[in-house]
Amino acid sequence: NITKVNEGKVGEAFAFLVDRTIPARNELLKQIAGAVQYQEETLRSDIAAMRNTAASTRNVFIGLVAIVSICLVFLAWTIGAALRSRTMELRQVVQRVRDGDFSQPIVDHKRDEFSPLVEAVQDMQTSLARVVYTVRTNADSVATASTQIAQGNTDLSQRTEQQASALQQTAASMEQ
């Protein structure tokens, strides 16, 4: 087409432009418009898919957070219940010891953080039982000795009275 313009055949160049180049350009623009439309539809479809994936991921994440939260609440409740149970058991043992009931042995079937404390209370109960036994034994010895002393005093008193009576009789016989 440029060759025809250079040769001075402007009319032929214009006719060639109108007959061949413009329709080819129009066909090319149609093809480009179709490709642009296809790209836009594909892009919209991809964006919609990404939004759906993001929404699904968000929902899964929210679900996981809810499940983990429920599990953590349950775990905290379970640990709290276990701590309350162990504390209550230990409290009952200490109250029995406080009230002087050493008849029930302290048995710890669980091995946990409270076990050293339970062992210390067990040692305390054993020591207190020993002290109470020693005090009772000594009190029994004192009571036995007191009874013997009282009996000895009674015997001494009776003998003294007998001797006083015998002395009075002797004094009365001497006066006669």
C-alpha positions in Angstrom: 0.0 0.0 0.0 2.9 2.4 0.7 4.4 1.4 -2.6 1.2 2.5 -4.4 1.2 5.8 -2.6 4.9 6.3 -3.6 4.0 5.5 -7.2 1.3 8.1 -7.1 -1.6 5.7 -7.2 -3.3 7.2 -4.2 -6.8 6.1 -5.4 -5.7 2.5 -5.7 -4.0 2.7 -2.3 -7.2 4.2 -0.7 -9.3 1.5 -2.4 -7.0 -1.2 -1.1 -7.2 0.4 2.4 -11.0 0.5 2.3 -11.5 -2.9 0.7 -8.8 -5.0 2.4 -7.1 -3.3 5.3 -10.1 -1.8 7.1 -12.1 -5.1 7.0 -9.0 -7.0 8.2 -8.5 -4.4 11.0 -12.2 -4.7 11.9 -11.9 -8.5 12.0 -8.8 -8.2 14.1 -10.6 -5.8 16.5 -13.5 -8.3 16.7 -11.1 -11.0 17.6 -9.4 -8.8 20.2 -12.7 -7.8 21.6 -13.7 -11.5 21.9 -10.4 -12.2 23.6 -10.8 -9.3 25.9 -14.4 -10.5 26.7 -13.1 -14.0 27.3 -10.3 -12.6 29.6 -12.8 -10.5 31.5 -15.2 -13.5 32.0 -12.3 -15.8 33.0 -11.0 -13.1 35.4 -14.5 -12.7 36.9 -14.8 -16.4 37.2 -11.4 -16.6 38.9 -12.2 -13.8 41.2 -15.5 -15.5 42.2 -13.7 -18.8 42.7 -11.1 -17.0 44.9 -13.8 -15.3 46.9 -15.5 -18.7 47.4 -12.2 -20.3 48.4 -11.6 -17.4 50.8 -15.1 -17.7 52.3 -14.6 -21.5 52.7 -11.2 -21.0 54.3 -12.6 -18.4 56.6 -15.5 -20.7 57.6 -13.1 -23.6 58.2 -10.9 -21.3 60.2 -13.8 -20.1 62.3 -15.0 -23.7 62.8 -11.5 -24.7 63.9 -11.3 -21.7 66.3 -14.7 -22.7 67.7 -13.6 -26.3 68.2 -10.3 -25.4 69.8 -12.1 -22.9 72.1 -14.6 -25.6 73.1 -11.8 -28.0 73.7 -9.8 -25.5 75.8 -12.9 -24.7 77.9 -13.5 -28.4 78.4 -9.9 -28.9 79.3 -9.9 -26.0 81.8 -13.1 -27.3 83.3 -11.6 -30.8 83.6 -8.4 -29.6 85.2 -10.4 -27.4 87.6 -12.6 -30.3 88.6 -9.6 -32.5 89.2 -7.9 -29.8 91.3 -11.1 -29.2 93.3 -11.5 -33.0 93.8 -7.9 -33.4 95.1 -8.2 -30.3 97.3 -11.4 -31.7 98.8 -9.8 -35.1 99.4 -6.8 -33.5 101.1 -9.0 -31.2 103.1 -11.0 -34.1 104.5 -7.8 -35.9 105.5 -6.5 -32.8 107.2 -9.8 -32.3 109.0 -9.7 -36.0 110.3 -6.2 -35.4 111.6 -7.3 -32.1 113.1 -10.1 -33.9 114.9 -7.7 -36.6 116.2 -8.9 -39.4 114.0 -5.7 -41.3 113.2 -7.4 -44.6 112.5 -7.7 -44.2 108.8 -4.4 -44.4 106.9 -3.8 -41.8 104.2 -3.5 -43.6 100.9 -2.6 -41.7 97.7 -3.6 -43.6 94.6 -2.9 -40.7 92.3 0.6 -39.5 91.4 0.3 -35.9 90.6 1.3 -32.4 91.9 -0.5 -33.0 95.2 1.3 -36.2 96.0 4.2 -34.5 97.9 1.6 -32.6 100.0 -0.3 -35.8 100.7 2.9 -37.5 101.8 3.7 -34.6 104.1 0.2 -34.9 105.7 0.8 -38.6 106.0 4.1 -38.0 107.8 2.4 -35.5 110.0 -0.4 -37.9 110.9 2.2 -40.6 111.8 4.2 -38.2 113.9 1.0 -36.9 115.7 -0.2 -40.5 116.3 3.2 -41.2 117.9 3.0 -38.1 120.1 -0.6 -39.0 121.1 0.4 -42.6 121.9 3.4 -41.4 124.0 1.2 -38.9 125.8 -1.5 -41.5 126.5 1.1 -44.0 127.7 2.6 -41.5 130.0 -0.9 -40.4 131.2 -1.8 -44.0 131.9 1.5 -44.4 133.8 0.7 -41.3 135.8 -2.8 -42.5 136.4 -1.5 -45.9 137.6 1.0 -44.3 139.8 -1.6 -42.0 141.2 -3.9 -44.9 141.9 -1.1 -46.8 143.6 -0.2 -43.7 145.7 -3.8 -43.2 146.7 -4.0 -46.9 147.6 -0.8 -46.6 149.6 -2.2 -43.5 151.4 -5.4 -45.3 152.2 -3.4 -48.2 153.6 -1.2 -45.9 155.6 -4.2 -44.0 156.9 -5.8 -47.3 158.0 -2.7 -48.5 159.7 -2.3 -45.1 161.4 -5.8 -45.3 162.6 -5.3 -48.9 163.8 -2.1 -47.8 165.7 -3.9 -44.8 167.1 -6.8 -47.0 168.2 -4.3 -49.6 169.7 -2.5 -46.8 171.4 -5.7 -45.5 172.9 -6.6 -48.9 174.1 -3.2 -49.3 175.7 -3.5 -45.9 177.3 -7.0 -46.7 178.6 -5.7 -50.0 180.0 -2.8 -48.3 181.7 -5.2 -45.8 183.4 -7.2 -48.6 184.9 
